[in-house]
Amino acid sequence: MTFTYKEPDTNNEIELQAEPEDYNGEQGMRIIFPSKDSFVIVEKDGSWNVMDDDTINPEIVEAIGKALQAHSRYNSQT
C-alpha cells in the first residue's frame, strides 16, 4: 500500500510504501522509503516499534504510525 506521512523535522509530505510482513510470528509492516533502507514496524499496545533497525528516529516512527492508522481508517471496508 502507498501512504503519505509528514516528516517531523520539515513537515514535508513523503510518499512511502508499506507491505505486510510476518516478524517472528507477529504482524508487521515493512516500511519502504524512496531513497533509504526499509525497516519493519510492529504495533504493540498502541505503540509502533521498529523491530530490525535501532537507528530510526522515534519521531519518524510515531509519524509513520499515525499515517498508517489514518490510511487504514479511511480505506477500511465496513
PDB file of N, CA, C and O in Angstrom:
ATOM      1  N   MET A   1       0.836  -1.168   0.000  1.00  0.00           N
ATOM      2  CA  MET A   1       0.000   0.000   0.000  1.00  0.00           C
ATOM      3  C   MET A   1       0.882   1.233   0.000  1.00  0.00           C
ATOM      4  O   MET A   1       2.001   1.205   0.514  1.00  0.00           O
ATOM      5  N   THR A   2       0.395   2.281  -0.559  1.00  0.00           N
ATOM      6  CA  THR A   2       1.080   3.557  -0.577  1.00  0.00           C
ATOM      7  C   THR A   2       0.377   4.490   0.385  1.00  0.00           C
ATOM      8  O   THR A   2      -0.852   4.558   0.403  1.00  0.00           O
ATOM      9  N   PHE A   3       1.145   5.209   1.184  1.00  0.00           N
ATOM     10  CA  PHE A   3       0.566   6.179   2.098  1.00  0.00           C
ATOM     11  C   PHE A   3       1.509   7.362   2.213  1.00  0.00           C
ATOM     12  O   PHE A   3       2.676   7.283   1.829  1.00  0.00           O
ATOM     13  N   THR A   4       0.996   8.449   2.742  1.00  0.00           N
ATOM     14  CA  THR A   4       1.776   9.676   2.883  1.00  0.00           C
ATOM     15  C   THR A   4       1.908  10.012   4.353  1.00  0.00           C
ATOM     16  O   THR A   4       0.947   9.905   5.114  1.00  0.00           O
ATOM     17  N   TYR A   5       3.107  10.419   4.750  1.00  0.00           N
ATOM     18  CA  TYR A   5       3.297  10.877   6.125  1.00  0.00           C
ATOM     19  C   TYR A   5       4.013  12.212   6.098  1.00  0.00           C
ATOM     20  O   TYR A   5       4.679  12.556   5.121  1.00  0.00           O
ATOM     21  N   LYS A   6       3.868  12.968   7.191  1.00  0.00           N
ATOM     22  CA  LYS A   6       4.550  14.251   7.315  1.00  0.00           C
ATOM     23  C   LYS A   6       5.849  14.058   8.067  1.00  0.00           C
ATOM     24  O   LYS A   6       5.856  13.569   9.196  1.00  0.00           O
ATOM     25  N   GLU A   7       6.944  14.441   7.440  1.00  0.00           N
ATOM     26  CA  GLU A   7       8.280  14.355   8.030  1.00  0.00           C
ATOM     27  C   GLU A   7       8.320  15.288   9.245  1.00  0.00           C
ATOM     28  O   GLU A   7       8.043  16.479   9.100  1.00  0.00           O
ATOM     29  N   PRO A   8       8.653  14.787  10.428  1.00  0.00           N
ATOM     30  CA  PRO A   8       8.593  15.605  11.648  1.00  0.00           C
ATOM     31  C   PRO A   8       9.466  16.870  11.610  1.00  0.00           C
ATOM     32  O   PRO A   8       9.056  17.914  12.118  1.00  0.00           O
ATOM     33  N   ASP A   9      10.641  16.786  11.023  1.00  0.00           N
ATOM     34  CA  ASP A   9      11.545  17.942  11.038  1.00  0.00           C
ATOM     35  C   ASP A   9      11.138  19.041  10.069  1.00  0.00           C
ATOM     36  O   ASP A   9      11.282  20.226  10.372  1.00  0.00           O
ATOM     37  N   THR A  10      10.626  18.648   8.897  1.00  0.00           N
ATOM     38  CA  THR A  10      10.348  19.635   7.850  1.00  0.00           C
ATOM     39  C   THR A  10       8.864  19.832   7.564  1.00  0.00           C
ATOM     40  O   THR A  10       8.489  20.803   6.906  1.00  0.00           O
ATOM     41  N   ASN A  11       8.017  18.933   8.044  1.00  0.00           N
ATOM     42  CA  ASN A  11       6.587  18.920   7.738  1.00  0.00           C
ATOM     43  C   ASN A  11       6.298  18.654   6.269  1.00  0.00           C
ATOM     44  O   ASN A  11       5.169  18.847   5.817  1.00  0.00           O
ATOM     45  N   ASN A  12       7.310  18.209   5.513  1.00  0.00           N
ATOM     46  CA  ASN A  12       7.092  17.818   4.125  1.00  0.00           C
ATOM     47  C   ASN A  12       6.335  16.502   4.095  1.00  0.00           C
ATOM     48  O   ASN A  12       6.557  15.627   4.932  1.00  0.00           O
ATOM     49  N   GLU A  13       5.442  16.368   3.126  1.00  0.00           N
ATOM     50  CA  GLU A  13       4.741  15.107   2.957  1.00  0.00           C
ATOM     51  C   GLU A  13       5.579  14.196   2.070  1.00  0.00           C
ATOM     52  O   GLU A  13       6.045  14.597   1.004  1.00  0.00           O
ATOM     53  N   ILE A  14       5.760  12.967   2.529  1.00  0.00           N
ATOM     54  CA  ILE A  14       6.568  11.991   1.809  1.00  0.00           C
ATOM     55  C   ILE A  14       5.715  10.755   1.570  1.00  0.00           C
ATOM     56  O   ILE A  14       5.048  10.259   2.478  1.00  0.00           O
ATOM     57  N   GLU A  15       5.746  10.270   0.343  1.00  0.00           N
ATOM     58  CA  GLU A  15       5.003   9.072  -0.007  1.00  0.00           C
ATOM     59  C   GLU A  15       5.872   7.848   0.251  1.00  0.00           C
ATOM     60  O   GLU A  15       7.009   7.768  -0.214  1.00  0.00           O
ATOM     61  N   LEU A  16       5.324   6.903   0.993  1.00  0.00           N
ATOM     62  CA  LEU A  16       6.033   5.672   1.345  1.00  0.00           C
ATOM     63  C   LEU A  16       5.220   4.460   0.905  1.00  0.00           C
ATOM     64  O   LEU A  16       4.018   4.548   0.654  1.00  0.00           O
ATOM     65  N   GLN A  17       5.903   3.343   0.821  1.00  0.00           N
ATOM     66  CA  GLN A  17       5.262   2.059   0.578  1.00  0.00           C
ATOM     67  C   GLN A  17       5.294   1.258   1.874  1.00  0.00           C
ATOM     68  O   GLN A  17       6.257   1.331   2.637  1.00  0.00           O
ATOM     69  N   ALA A  18       4.241   0.500   2.114  1.00  0.00           N
ATOM     70  CA  ALA A  18       4.193  -0.402   3.270  1.00  0.00           C
ATOM     71  C   ALA A  18       3.668  -1.750   2.787  1.00  0.00           C
ATOM     72  O   ALA A  18       2.665  -1.833   2.077  1.00  0.00           O
ATOM     73  N   GLU A  19       4.369  -2.791   3.187  1.00  0.00           N
ATOM     74  CA  GLU A  19       3.970  -4.141   2.822  1.00  0.00           C
ATOM     75  C   GLU A  19       3.836  -4.978   4.089  1.00  0.00           C
ATOM     76  O   GLU A  19       4.721  -4.947   4.944  1.00  0.00           O
ATOM     77  N   PRO A  20       2.743  -5.724   4.222  1.00  0.00           N
ATOM     78  CA  PRO A  20       2.602  -6.600   5.393  1.00  0.00           C
ATOM     79  C   PRO A  20       3.744  -7.604   5.443  1.00  0.00           C
ATOM     80  O   PRO A  20       4.183  -8.122   4.416  1.00  0.00           O
ATOM     81  N   GLU A  21       4.212  -7.868   6.647  1.00  0.00           N
ATOM     82  CA  GLU A  21       5.311  -8.823   6.807  1.00  0.00           C
ATOM     83  C   GLU A  21       5.196  -9.511   8.160  1.00  0.00           C
ATOM     84  O   GLU A  21       4.910  -8.873   9.173  1.00  0.00           O
ATOM     85  N   ASP A  22       5.419 -10.803   8.163  1.00  0.00           N
ATOM     86  CA  ASP A  22       5.464 -11.564   9.406  1.00  0.00           C
ATOM     87  C   ASP A  22       6.828 -11.311  10.048  1.00  0.00           C
ATOM     88  O   ASP A  22       7.868 -11.481   9.411  1.00  0.00           O
ATOM     89  N   TYR A  23       6.810 -10.905  11.307  1.00  0.00           N
ATOM     90  CA  TYR A  23       8.061 -10.710  12.029  1.00  0.00           C
ATOM     91  C   TYR A  23       8.032 -11.577  13.276  1.00  0.00           C
ATOM     92  O   TYR A  23       7.428 -11.211  14.284  1.00  0.00           O
ATOM     93  N   ASN A  24       8.680 -12.717  13.202  1.00  0.00           N
ATOM     94  CA  ASN A  24       8.712 -13.672  14.317  1.00  0.00           C
ATOM     95  C   ASN A  24       7.316 -13.989  14.844  1.00  0.00           C
ATOM     96  O   ASN A  24       7.090 -14.033  16.053  1.00  0.00           O
ATOM     97  N   GLY A  25       6.389 -14.206  13.922  1.00  0.00           N
ATOM     98  CA  GLY A  25       5.027 -14.571  14.298  1.00  0.00           C
ATOM     99  C   GLY A  25       4.103 -13.404  14.578  1.00  0.00           C
ATOM    100  O   GLY A  25       2.926 -13.611  14.873  1.00  0.00           O
ATOM    101  N   GLU A  26       4.601 -12.192  14.492  1.00  0.00           N
ATOM    102  CA  GLU A  26       3.775 -11.010  14.711  1.00  0.00           C
ATOM    103  C   GLU A  26       3.534 -10.309  13.380  1.00  0.00           C
ATOM    104  O   GLU A  26       4.398 -10.301  12.504  1.00  0.00           O
ATOM    105  N   GLN A  27       2.344  -9.721  13.240  1.00  0.00           N
ATOM    106  CA  GLN A  27       2.030  -8.994  12.019  1.00  0.00           C
ATOM    107  C   GLN A  27       2.720  -7.640  12.046  1.00  0.00           C
ATOM    108  O   GLN A  27       2.464  -6.820  12.927  1.00  0.00           O
ATOM    109  N   GLY A  28       3.589  -7.414  11.087  1.00  0.00           N
ATOM    110  CA  GLY A  28       4.298  -6.148  10.987  1.00  0.00           C
ATOM    111  C   GLY A  28       4.081  -5.526   9.631  1.00  0.00           C
ATOM    112  O   GLY A  28       3.401  -6.086   8.771  1.00  0.00           O
ATOM    113  N   MET A  29       4.667  -4.362   9.453  1.00  0.00           N
ATOM    114  CA  MET A  29       4.633  -3.666   8.174  1.00  0.00           C
ATOM    115  C   MET A  29       6.059  -3.295   7.810  1.00  0.00           C
ATOM    116  O   MET A  29       6.767  -2.679   8.607  1.00  0.00           O
ATOM    117  N   ARG A  30       6.484  -3.666   6.606  1.00  0.00           N
ATOM    118  CA  ARG A  30       7.785  -3.232   6.108  1.00  0.00           C
ATOM    119  C   ARG A  30       7.586  -1.872   5.466  1.00  0.00           C
ATOM    120  O   ARG A  30       6.824  -1.735   4.509  1.00  0.00           O
ATOM    121  N   ILE A  31       8.269  -0.870   5.993  1.00  0.00           N
ATOM    122  CA  ILE A  31       8.184   0.500   5.504  1.00  0.00           C
ATOM    123  C   ILE A  31       9.338   0.714   4.529  1.00  0.00           C
ATOM    124  O   ILE A  31      10.502   0.489   4.861  1.00  0.00           O
ATOM    125  N   ILE A  32       8.994   1.149   3.332  1.00  0.00           N
ATOM    126  CA  ILE A  32       9.993   1.302   2.280  1.00  0.00           C
ATOM    127  C   ILE A  32      10.076   2.782   1.898  1.00  0.00           C
ATOM    128  O   ILE A  32       9.135   3.354   1.348  1.00  0.00           O
ATOM    129  N   PHE A  33      11.218   3.377   2.203  1.00  0.00           N
ATOM    130  CA  PHE A  33      11.473   4.775   1.851  1.00  0.00           C
ATOM    131  C   PHE A  33      11.944   4.856   0.403  1.00  0.00           C
ATOM    132  O   PHE A  33      12.534   3.902  -0.105  1.00  0.00           O
ATOM    133  N   PRO A  34      11.692   5.984  -0.272  1.00  0.00           N
ATOM    134  CA  PRO A  34      12.122   6.116  -1.667  1.00  0.00           C
ATOM    135  C   PRO A  34      13.639   6.008  -1.842  1.00  0.00           C
ATOM    136  O   PRO A  34      14.103   5.452  -2.838  1.00  0.00           O
ATOM    137  N   SER A  35      14.405   6.523  -0.905  1.00  0.00           N
ATOM    138  CA  SER A  35      15.854   6.542  -1.104  1.00  0.00           C
ATOM    139  C   SER A  35      16.637   5.985   0.080  1.00  0.00           C
ATOM    140  O   SER A  35      17.838   6.229   0.193  1.00  0.00           O
ATOM    141  N   LYS A  36      15.976   5.245   0.961  1.00  0.00           N
ATOM    142  CA  LYS A  36      16.635   4.710   2.150  1.00  0.00           C
ATOM    143  C   LYS A  36      16.339   3.228   2.281  1.00  0.00           C
ATOM    144  O   LYS A  36      15.529   2.670   1.542  1.00  0.00           O
ATOM    145  N   ASP A  37      17.002   2.609   3.223  1.00  0.00           N
ATOM    146  CA  ASP A  37      16.707   1.216   3.526  1.00  0.00           C
ATOM    147  C   ASP A  37      15.305   1.086   4.099  1.00  0.00           C
ATOM    148  O   ASP A  37      14.714   2.059   4.568  1.00  0.00           O
ATOM    149  N   SER A  38      14.794  -0.113   4.052  1.00  0.00           N
ATOM    150  CA  SER A  38      13.484  -0.375   4.637  1.00  0.00           C
ATOM    151  C   SER A  38      13.649  -0.897   6.059  1.00  0.00           C
ATOM    152  O   SER A  38      14.743  -1.285   6.468  1.00  0.00           O
ATOM    153  N   PHE A  39      12.549  -0.900   6.801  1.00  0.00           N
ATOM    154  CA  PHE A  39      12.547  -1.466   8.146  1.00  0.00           C
ATOM    155  C   PHE A  39      11.153  -1.980   8.465  1.00  0.00           C
ATOM    156  O   PHE A  39      10.178  -1.604   7.815  1.00  0.00           O
ATOM    157  N   VAL A  40      11.065  -2.842   9.471  1.00  0.00           N
ATOM    158  CA  VAL A  40       9.795  -3.426   9.878  1.00  0.00           C
ATOM    159  C   VAL A  40       9.333  -2.775  11.175  1.00  0.00           C
ATOM    160  O   VAL A  40      10.110  -2.607  12.115  1.00  0.00           O
ATOM    161  N   ILE A  41       8.047  -2.410  11.208  1.00  0.00           N
ATOM    162  CA  ILE A  41       7.455  -1.932  12.450  1.00  0.00           C
ATOM    163  C   ILE A  41       6.296  -2.841  12.829  1.00  0.00           C
ATOM    164  O   ILE A  41       5.600  -3.383  11.970  1.00  0.00           O
ATOM    165  N   VAL A  42       6.107  -2.993  14.130  1.00  0.00           N
ATOM    166  CA  VAL A  42       5.028  -3.802  14.688  1.00  0.00           C
ATOM    167  C   VAL A  42       4.316  -2.947  15.723  1.00  0.00           C
ATOM    168  O   VAL A  42       4.956  -2.261  16.520  1.00  0.00           O
ATOM    169  N   GLU A  43       2.987  -2.990  15.709  1.00  0.00           N
ATOM    170  CA  GLU A  43       2.215  -2.248  16.705  1.00  0.00           C
ATOM    171  C   GLU A  43       1.973  -3.138  17.917  1.00  0.00           C
ATOM    172  O   GLU A  43       1.470  -4.255  17.799  1.00  0.00           O
ATOM    173  N   LYS A  44       2.344  -2.616  19.090  1.00  0.00           N
ATOM    174  CA  LYS A  44       2.125  -3.325  20.355  1.00  0.00           C
ATOM    175  C   LYS A  44       1.527  -2.344  21.342  1.00  0.00           C
ATOM    176  O   LYS A  44       2.119  -1.305  21.634  1.00  0.00           O
ATOM    177  N   ASP A  45       0.360  -2.673  21.851  1.00  0.00           N
ATOM    178  CA  ASP A  45      -0.306  -1.849  22.860  1.00  0.00           C
ATOM    179  C   ASP A  45      -0.437  -0.389  22.419  1.00  0.00           C
ATOM    180  O   ASP A  45      -0.253   0.526  23.221  1.00  0.00           O
ATOM    181  N   GLY A  46      -0.754  -0.182  21.145  1.00  0.00           N
ATOM    182  CA  GLY A  46      -0.971   1.165  20.639  1.00  0.00           C
ATOM    183  C   GLY A  46       0.278   1.927  20.242  1.00  0.00           C
ATOM    184  O   GLY A  46       0.183   3.061  19.771  1.00  0.00           O
ATOM    185  N   SER A  47       1.451   1.325  20.425  1.00  0.00           N
ATOM    186  CA  SER A  47       2.707   1.973  20.043  1.00  0.00           C
ATOM    187  C   SER A  47       3.362   1.178  18.924  1.00  0.00           C
ATOM    188  O   SER A  47       3.315  -0.051  18.901  1.00  0.00           O
ATOM    189  N   TRP A  48       3.971   1.906  18.001  1.00  0.00           N
ATOM    190  CA  TRP A  48       4.698   1.261  16.916  1.00  0.00           C
ATOM    191  C   TRP A  48       6.157   1.122  17.320  1.00  0.00           C
ATOM    192  O   TRP A  48       6.765   2.066  17.824  1.00  0.00           O
ATOM    193  N   ASN A  49       6.711  -0.060  17.095  1.00  0.00           N
ATOM    194  CA  ASN A  49       8.097  -0.350  17.443  1.00  0.00           C
ATOM    195  C   ASN A  49       8.850  -0.826  16.215  1.00  0.00           C
ATOM    196  O   ASN A  49       8.364  -1.676  15.469  1.00  0.00           O
ATOM    197  N   VAL A  50      10.043  -0.275  16.007  1.00  0.00           N
ATOM    198  CA  VAL A  50      10.915  -0.739  14.938  1.00  0.00           C
ATOM    199  C   VAL A  50      11.579  -2.022  15.418  1.00  0.00           C
ATOM    200  O   VAL A  50      12.135  -2.075  16.515  1.00  0.00           O
ATOM    201  N   MET A  51      11.515  -3.050  14.585  1.00  0.00           N
ATOM    202  CA  MET A  51      11.986  -4.356  15.016  1.00  0.00           C
ATOM    203  C   MET A  51      13.379  -4.705  14.500  1.00  0.00           C
ATOM    204  O   MET A  51      14.077  -5.504  15.124  1.00  0.00           O
ATOM    205  N   ASP A  52      13.791  -4.139  13.401  1.00  0.00           N
ATOM    206  CA  ASP A  52      15.036  -4.606  12.788  1.00  0.00           C
ATOM    207  C   ASP A  52      16.046  -3.497  12.499  1.00  0.00           C
ATOM    208  O   ASP A  52      16.946  -3.675  11.679  1.00  0.00           O
ATOM    209  N   ASP A  53      15.902  -2.368  13.163  1.00  0.00           N
ATOM    210  CA  ASP A  53      16.846  -1.263  12.971  1.00  0.00           C
ATOM    211  C   ASP A  53      16.772  -0.386  14.208  1.00  0.00           C
ATOM    212  O   ASP A  53      15.681   0.010  14.620  1.00  0.00           O
ATOM    213  N   ASP A  54      17.907  -0.078  14.801  1.00  0.00           N
ATOM    214  CA  ASP A  54      17.886   0.724  16.024  1.00  0.00           C
ATOM    215  C   ASP A  54      18.328   2.171  15.795  1.00  0.00           C
ATOM    216  O   ASP A  54      18.611   2.892  16.751  1.00  0.00           O
ATOM    217  N   THR A  55      18.386   2.590  14.542  1.00  0.00           N
ATOM    218  CA  THR A  55      18.833   3.955  14.255  1.00  0.00           C
ATOM    219  C   THR A  55      17.709   4.856  13.749  1.00  0.00           C
ATOM    220  O   THR A  55      17.961   6.002  13.376  1.00  0.00           O
ATOM    221  N   ILE A  56      16.488   4.361  13.732  1.00  0.00           N
ATOM    222  CA  ILE A  56      15.364   5.151  13.227  1.00  0.00           C
ATOM    223  C   ILE A  56      14.896   6.119  14.304  1.00  0.00           C
ATOM    224  O   ILE A  56      14.661   5.726  15.447  1.00  0.00           O
ATOM    225  N   ASN A  57      14.764   7.381  13.931  1.00  0.00           N
ATOM    226  CA  ASN A  57      14.300   8.423  14.837  1.00  0.00           C
ATOM    227  C   ASN A  57      12.889   8.079  15.340  1.00  0.00           C
ATOM    228  O   ASN A  57      11.997   7.840  14.526  1.00  0.00           O
ATOM    229  N   PRO A  58      12.670   8.047  16.667  1.00  0.00           N
ATOM    230  CA  PRO A  58      11.350   7.718  17.213  1.00  0.00           C
ATOM    231  C   PRO A  58      10.243   8.652  16.722  1.00  0.00           C
ATOM    232  O   PRO A  58       9.093   8.229  16.606  1.00  0.00           O
ATOM    233  N   GLU A  59      10.567   9.908  16.434  1.00  0.00           N
ATOM    234  CA  GLU A  59       9.555  10.832  15.916  1.00  0.00           C
ATOM    235  C   GLU A  59       9.072  10.400  14.531  1.00  0.00           C
ATOM    236  O   GLU A  59       7.897  10.560  14.201  1.00  0.00           O
ATOM    237  N   ILE A  60       9.979   9.855  13.726  1.00  0.00           N
ATOM    238  CA  ILE A  60       9.603   9.356  12.409  1.00  0.00           C
ATOM    239  C   ILE A  60       8.690   8.141  12.552  1.00  0.00           C
ATOM    240  O   ILE A  60       7.695   8.019  11.837  1.00  0.00           O
ATOM    241  N   VAL A  61       9.030   7.249  13.470  1.00  0.00           N
ATOM    242  CA  VAL A  61       8.211   6.057  13.701  1.00  0.00           C
ATOM    243  C   VAL A  61       6.806   6.469  14.148  1.00  0.00           C
ATOM    244  O   VAL A  61       5.818   5.908  13.673  1.00  0.00           O
ATOM    245  N   GLU A  62       6.710   7.433  15.047  1.00  0.00           N
ATOM    246  CA  GLU A  62       5.409   7.908  15.525  1.00  0.00           C
ATOM    247  C   GLU A  62       4.606   8.511  14.374  1.00  0.00           C
ATOM    248  O   GLU A  62       3.413   8.239  14.243  1.00  0.00           O
ATOM    249  N   ALA A  63       5.250   9.327  13.540  1.00  0.00           N
ATOM    250  CA  ALA A  63       4.559   9.950  12.408  1.00  0.00           C
ATOM    251  C   ALA A  63       4.082   8.897  11.406  1.00  0.00           C
ATOM    252  O   ALA A  63       2.980   9.008  10.868  1.00  0.00           O
ATOM    253  N   ILE A  64       4.903   7.880  11.155  1.00  0.00           N
ATOM    254  CA  ILE A  64       4.511   6.803  10.249  1.00  0.00           C
ATOM    255  C   ILE A  64       3.341   6.023  10.835  1.00  0.00           C
ATOM    256  O   ILE A  64       2.399   5.689  10.118  1.00  0.00           O
ATOM    257  N   GLY A  65       3.393   5.731  12.131  1.00  0.00           N
ATOM    258  CA  GLY A  65       2.289   5.025  12.784  1.00  0.00           C
ATOM    259  C   GLY A  65       0.975   5.783  12.663  1.00  0.00           C
ATOM    260  O   GLY A  65      -0.063   5.182  12.385  1.00  0.00           O
ATOM    261  N   LYS A  66       1.007   7.082  12.868  1.00  0.00           N
ATOM    262  CA  LYS A  66      -0.197   7.900  12.726  1.00  0.00           C
ATOM    263  C   LYS A  66      -0.710   7.872  11.294  1.00  0.00           C
ATOM    264  O   LYS A  66      -1.916   7.771  11.067  1.00  0.00           O
ATOM    265  N   ALA A  67       0.192   7.960  10.334  1.00  0.00           N
ATOM    266  CA  ALA A  67      -0.207   7.928   8.925  1.00  0.00           C
ATOM    267  C   ALA A  67      -0.804   6.571   8.556  1.00  0.00           C
ATOM    268  O   ALA A  67      -1.787   6.509   7.818  1.00  0.00           O
ATOM    269  N   LEU A  68      -0.225   5.491   9.060  1.00  0.00           N
ATOM    270  CA  LEU A  68      -0.769   4.157   8.788  1.00  0.00           C
ATOM    271  C   LEU A  68      -2.163   4.009   9.381  1.00  0.00           C
ATOM    272  O   LEU A  68      -3.058   3.458   8.740  1.00  0.00           O
ATOM    273  N   GLN A  69      -2.350   4.498  10.604  1.00  0.00           N
ATOM    274  CA  GLN A  69      -3.668   4.402  11.232  1.00  0.00           C
ATOM    275  C   GLN A  69      -4.699   5.212  10.467  1.00  0.00           C
ATOM    276  O   GLN A  69      -5.823   4.754  10.262  1.00  0.00           O
ATOM    277  N   ALA A  70      -4.324   6.415  10.042  1.00  0.00           N
ATOM    278  CA  ALA A  70      -5.245   7.253   9.275  1.00  0.00           C
ATOM    279  C   ALA A  70      -5.559   6.593   7.938  1.00  0.00           C
ATOM    280  O   ALA A  70      -6.713   6.579   7.510  1.00  0.00           O
ATOM    281  N   HIS A  71      -4.548   6.049   7.278  1.00  0.00           N
ATOM    282  CA  HIS A  71      -4.754   5.382   5.991  1.00  0.00           C
ATOM    283  C   HIS A  71      -5.697   4.200   6.162  1.00  0.00           C
ATOM    284  O   HIS A  71      -6.617   4.023   5.363  1.00  0.00           O
ATOM    285  N   SER A  72      -5.483   3.401   7.176  1.00  0.00           N
ATOM    286  CA  SER A  72      -6.330   2.230   7.420  1.00  0.00           C
ATOM    287  C   SER A  72      -7.761   2.639   7.730  1.00  0.00           C
ATOM    288  O   SER A  72      -8.710   2.018   7.252  1.00  0.00           O
ATOM    289  N   ARG A  73      -7.910   3.677   8.523  1.00  0.00           N
ATOM    290  CA  ARG A  73      -9.242   4.140   8.903  1.00  0.00           C
ATOM    291  C   ARG A  73     -10.016   4.617   7.678  1.00  0.00           C
ATOM    292  O   ARG A  73     -11.199   4.309   7.539  1.00  0.00           O
ATOM    293  N   TYR A  74      -9.365   5.362   6.790  1.00  0.00           N
ATOM    294  CA  TYR A  74     -10.060   5.922   5.631  1.00  0.00           C
ATOM    295  C   TYR A  74     -10.210   4.921   4.495  1.00  0.00           C
ATOM    296  O   TYR A  74     -11.021   5.141   3.596  1.00  0.00           O
ATOM    297  N   ASN A  75      -9.464   3.841   4.509  1.00  0.00           N
ATOM    298  CA  ASN A  75      -9.523   2.871   3.433  1.00  0.00           C
ATOM    299  C   ASN A  75     -10.106   1.533   3.863  1.00  0.00           C
ATOM    300  O   ASN A  75     -10.081   0.574   3.092  1.00  0.00           O
ATOM    301  N   SER A  76     -10.631   1.455   5.087  1.00  0.00           N
ATOM    302  CA  SER A  76     -11.208   0.189   5.541  1.00  0.00           C
ATOM    303  C   SER A  76     -12.595   0.014   4.933  1.00  0.00           C
ATOM    304  O   SER A  76     -13.303   0.979   4.645  1.00  0.00           O
ATOM    305  N   GLN A  77     -12.946  -1.224   4.755  1.00  0.00           N
ATOM    306  CA  GLN A  77     -14.278  -1.522   4.234  1.00  0.00           C
ATOM    307  C   GLN A  77     -15.162  -1.923   5.397  1.00  0.00           C
ATOM    308  O   GLN A  77     -14.781  -2.747   6.228  1.00  0.00           O
ATOM    309  N   THR A  78     -16.333  -1.341   5.445  1.00  0.00           N
ATOM    310  CA  THR A  78     -17.257  -1.641   6.534  1.00  0.00           C
ATOM    311  C   THR A  78     -18.418  -2.446   6.039  1.00  0.00           C
ATOM    312  O   THR A  78     -19.305  -2.794   6.819  1.00  0.00           O
TER     313      THR A  78
END
